[in-house]
Amino acid sequence: MDVRSRFLVKPGKKAGLADRDPGGTPGASGKAEAVRALQKNLERLDELQFALYAEQKQSLLVVLQAMDTGGKDGVIRHVFTGFNPQNLRVTSFKVPTAEEASHDFLWRIHRAVPARGEVAVFNRSHYEDVVVVRVKKLVDEAVWSRRYERINQFEEQLAEAGTRTVKLFLHIDEDEQKERLQARLDDPDRRWKFALGDLEERKRWPRYMEAYEDALSRCSTKTAPWYVVPANKKWYRNLAVSQVLLEHLEEMKPAFPRSSLDPRKIRIV
């Protein structure tokens, strides 16, 4: 079964975030079984990544977006352990530097896309420029509204160059975010992740949901689809993300190159 279809934002359709259950666990029989299934997926992902690297013809770009505490770091920590770090690159896009801000909004993004044979993970991405800038009114609507089409064109260009783009929105609800923020505040070892600004951002929740609804709806395409992953339960989130990536890599069919050498004619002394 194609598990991706459970989470897919169908191109040309609304994302329908309000109708998607962040606490759902469709297709899962429980946490213990999900943990075992995740481990199996990680082993297969390792095999496919090795073939992707050896083939040197394709690449994979994974885009992670979520509200604060949505689990982007957790996915990178738990799912991408199935990848060889030698051929994996993780880029976290924070507030643009002075140099980045002096270029167009895709400049810093293009520099981080994967080369052939690589897997790249974006922790936040170019979608900040149609979500955060919209919510905080950092640029005029006339500016950010034009960016949807530019993003679609950019991702189409990547596809033509052999890069498969998989975009994952880790969907949590307000109650879950509240619990996670409180957990950070209560734990001395995790308190460094808490910032007072998180509370200001939380007040903007409805505006963020509106911005994400538009971004996912307008930028889920056949070549670069969006997936909305229920992320209230971390064990399910990890399994779902690993399964979506696995199905894409299986579909890409990376293959080890054939050698013209005849081992019968070679003697190693």
C-alpha positions as CSV (number, residue, x, y, z in Angstrom):
1,M,0.0,0.0,0.0
2,D,1.2,3.5,-0.8
3,V,1.2,5.1,2.7
4,R,2.1,8.5,1.2
5,S,-1.5,8.9,0.0
6,R,-2.7,9.1,3.6
7,F,-0.8,12.3,4.1
8,L,-0.6,13.8,0.6
9,V,-1.9,17.3,-0.2
10,K,-3.3,16.6,-3.6
11,P,-2.0,19.1,-6.2
12,G,-4.7,21.6,-7.0
13,K,-6.6,20.9,-3.8
14,K,-6.8,22.5,-0.4
15,A,-4.5,21.2,2.3
16,G,-7.4,21.1,4.8
17,L,-5.3,21.4,7.9
18,A,-8.4,22.1,10.1
19,D,-9.8,18.7,9.0
20,R,-6.6,16.7,9.6
21,D,-6.2,15.1,13.1
22,P,-2.7,15.9,14.5
23,G,-3.2,13.1,17.0
24,G,-4.2,10.4,14.5
25,T,-2.2,7.2,14.0
26,P,-3.7,5.8,10.7
27,G,-2.4,2.4,9.8
28,A,-0.5,1.9,13.1
29,S,-1.3,-0.9,15.6
30,G,0.6,0.6,18.5
31,K,3.8,2.2,19.7
32,A,5.8,-1.1,20.1
33,E,5.0,-2.3,16.6
34,A,5.7,1.2,15.2
35,V,9.2,1.2,16.8
36,R,10.0,-2.2,15.2
37,A,8.7,-1.0,11.9
38,L,10.8,2.2,12.1
39,Q,14.0,0.1,12.6
40,K,13.2,-2.0,9.6
41,N,12.6,1.2,7.5
42,L,15.9,2.7,8.7
43,E,17.8,-0.4,7.6
44,R,16.2,-0.2,4.1
45,L,16.8,3.5,3.9
46,D,20.5,2.9,4.6
47,E,20.7,0.5,1.6
48,L,18.9,2.9,-0.7
49,Q,21.0,5.8,0.3
50,F,24.2,3.8,-0.4
51,A,22.9,3.0,-3.9
52,L,21.9,6.6,-4.4
53,Y,25.5,7.7,-3.5
54,A,27.1,5.0,-5.7
55,E,24.8,5.8,-8.7
56,Q,25.6,9.6,-8.7
57,K,22.6,10.4,-10.9
58,Q,19.9,11.6,-8.5
59,S,19.5,13.4,-5.2
60,L,16.9,13.7,-2.5
61,L,15.9,17.0,-0.8
62,V,13.7,16.7,2.3
63,V,12.0,19.8,3.5
64,L,10.7,19.9,7.1
65,Q,8.3,22.6,8.3
66,A,6.3,22.8,11.5
67,M,5.1,25.1,14.2
68,D,7.5,25.7,17.1
69,T,8.0,22.4,19.0
70,G,6.6,20.5,16.0
71,G,9.4,18.0,15.9
72,K,11.8,18.9,13.1
73,D,14.8,18.3,15.3
74,G,13.3,15.1,16.6
75,V,12.8,13.8,13.1
76,I,16.3,14.6,12.1
77,R,17.6,12.9,15.3
78,H,15.5,9.7,15.0
79,V,14.8,9.2,11.3
80,F,18.0,10.3,9.7
81,T,20.0,7.9,11.8
82,G,19.2,5.6,9.0
83,F,21.4,7.6,6.7
84,N,25.2,7.7,6.3
85,P,26.3,11.1,7.5
86,Q,29.0,11.2,4.9
87,N,26.4,11.8,2.2
88,L,23.8,13.6,4.3
89,R,23.7,17.4,4.7
90,V,21.3,19.2,7.2
91,T,20.8,22.9,6.8
92,S,18.9,25.0,9.4
93,F,17.5,28.2,7.9
94,K,17.2,30.8,10.6
95,V,16.7,34.6,10.3
96,P,18.6,35.6,7.1
97,T,22.1,37.1,7.6
98,A,22.9,40.5,6.2
99,E,24.5,38.8,3.2
100,E,21.5,36.5,2.6
101,A,19.1,39.4,3.0
102,S,20.9,41.3,0.3
103,H,20.0,38.6,-2.3
104,D,16.7,37.3,-3.5
105,F,14.9,34.9,-1.1
106,L,16.0,31.8,-2.9
107,W,19.7,32.6,-3.0
108,R,20.6,30.9,0.3
109,I,18.3,28.0,-0.5
110,H,19.8,27.2,-3.9
111,R,23.2,27.0,-2.3
112,A,22.2,24.2,0.0
113,V,20.4,21.9,-2.4
114,P,21.9,18.4,-2.7
115,A,24.5,17.4,-5.4
116,R,24.0,14.2,-7.3
117,G,24.3,11.2,-4.9
118,E,23.4,13.3,-1.8
119,V,20.5,13.6,0.6
120,A,19.9,17.1,2.0
121,V,17.5,18.0,4.8
122,F,16.1,21.5,5.3
123,N,15.2,22.4,8.9
124,R,12.9,25.2,7.9
125,S,13.3,26.4,4.3
126,H,12.2,28.8,1.6
127,Y,8.7,28.4,2.9
128,E,9.5,30.7,5.7
129,D,9.4,33.4,3.1
130,V,5.6,32.8,2.5
131,V,4.8,31.9,6.1
132,V,6.8,33.9,8.7
133,V,7.2,37.0,6.5
134,R,3.4,37.0,5.9
135,V,2.4,36.4,9.5
136,K,4.8,39.0,10.9
137,K,4.2,41.4,8.0
138,L,7.9,41.7,7.2
139,V,7.1,42.4,3.5
140,D,4.1,43.6,1.7
141,E,1.5,41.1,0.4
142,A,2.4,42.1,-3.1
143,V,5.8,40.6,-2.4
144,W,5.1,37.4,-0.6
145,S,2.1,36.5,-2.8
146,R,4.3,36.4,-5.9
147,R,6.6,33.9,-4.2
148,Y,4.4,30.8,-4.5
149,E,4.9,30.6,-8.2
150,R,8.6,31.3,-7.9
151,I,8.8,28.4,-5.4
152,N,7.0,26.1,-7.8
153,Q,9.3,27.0,-10.6
154,F,12.3,26.6,-8.5
155,E,11.3,23.1,-7.3
156,E,10.4,22.1,-10.9
157,Q,13.9,23.2,-11.9
158,L,15.3,20.9,-9.2
159,A,13.3,18.0,-10.5
160,E,14.5,18.5,-14.0
161,A,18.1,18.4,-12.6
162,G,17.4,15.0,-10.9
163,T,16.5,16.2,-7.4
164,R,13.5,14.6,-5.8
165,T,11.9,17.0,-3.3
166,V,9.8,15.6,-0.5
167,K,8.1,18.2,1.8
168,L,6.8,17.3,5.2
169,F,4.6,19.4,7.4
170,L,4.7,18.0,11.0
171,H,1.2,18.8,12.2
172,I,0.6,19.3,15.9
173,D,-2.2,21.1,17.7
174,E,-2.2,24.0,20.2
175,D,-2.6,21.7,23.2
176,E,0.3,19.6,22.2
177,Q,2.5,22.7,21.7
178,K,1.5,24.0,25.1
179,E,2.6,20.7,26.7
180,R,5.9,20.6,24.9
181,L,6.7,24.3,25.7
182,Q,5.9,23.5,29.4
183,A,8.1,20.4,29.3
184,R,11.0,22.5,28.0
185,L,10.5,25.1,30.7
186,D,10.4,22.4,33.4
187,D,13.4,20.5,32.3
188,P,16.8,22.2,33.2
189,D,18.5,20.2,30.4
190,R,16.0,21.4,27.8
191,R,15.3,24.9,29.1
192,W,17.9,26.3,26.7
193,K,15.4,25.6,23.9
194,F,12.7,27.8,25.5
195,A,12.5,31.4,24.5
196,L,10.1,34.1,25.7
197,G,9.5,34.9,22.0
198,D,7.9,31.4,21.6
199,L,5.0,32.7,23.6
200,E,4.5,35.7,21.3
201,E,4.6,33.3,18.3
202,R,2.0,31.1,20.0
203,K,-0.4,34.0,20.0
204,R,-0.2,34.1,16.3
205,W,-1.3,30.5,15.9
206,P,-4.4,31.2,13.8
207,R,-2.5,33.4,11.4
208,Y,0.2,30.7,11.0
209,M,-2.4,28.1,10.2
210,E,-3.9,30.3,7.6
211,A,-0.4,31.0,6.1
212,Y,0.5,27.3,6.1
213,E,-2.9,26.3,4.6
214,D,-2.2,28.6,1.6
215,A,1.5,27.6,1.3
216,L,0.7,23.9,1.3
217,S,-2.3,24.2,-1.0
218,R,-0.6,26.4,-3.6
219,C,2.8,24.6,-3.6
220,S,2.0,20.9,-3.5
221,T,2.8,19.8,-7.0
222,K,3.3,16.5,-8.8
223,T,7.0,17.0,-8.8
224,A,7.3,18.4,-5.3
225,P,4.3,17.2,-3.1
226,W,3.5,18.3,0.4
227,Y,2.6,15.7,3.1
228,V,0.9,16.6,6.3
229,V,2.1,14.1,9.0
230,P,0.2,13.8,12.2
231,A,2.9,14.7,14.8
232,N,1.3,14.8,18.2
233,K,2.6,11.3,18.9
234,K,6.3,11.3,18.3
235,W,6.6,7.6,17.7
236,Y,4.0,7.8,14.9
237,R,5.5,10.9,13.4
238,N,8.9,9.1,13.1
239,L,7.4,6.0,11.5
240,A,5.3,8.0,9.1
241,V,8.2,10.2,7.9
242,S,10.4,7.2,7.5
243,Q,7.7,5.4,5.4
244,V,7.2,8.4,3.1
245,L,10.9,8.7,2.5
246,L,11.2,5.0,1.9
247,E,8.4,5.0,-0.7
248,H,10.0,7.9,-2.5
249,L,13.5,6.3,-2.6
250,E,12.1,3.0,-3.7
251,E,10.3,4.8,-6.5
252,M,13.6,6.5,-7.5
253,K,15.2,3.1,-7.9
254,P,18.8,4.1,-7.3
255,A,21.1,1.4,-8.7
256,F,24.7,0.5,-8.2
257,P,26.7,1.2,-11.4
258,R,27.9,-1.8,-13.3
259,S,31.7,-2.3,-13.6
260,S,33.3,-3.4,-16.9
261,L,36.1,-5.2,-14.9
262,D,36.3,-8.9,-15.1
263,P,37.3,-10.1,-11.6
264,R,38.6,-13.4,-13.1
265,K,41.3,-11.5,-15.0
266,I,42.5,-9.5,-11.9
267,R,45.0,-10.9,-9.4
268,I,45.6,-9.0,-6.2
269,V,49.1,-9.7,-4.8
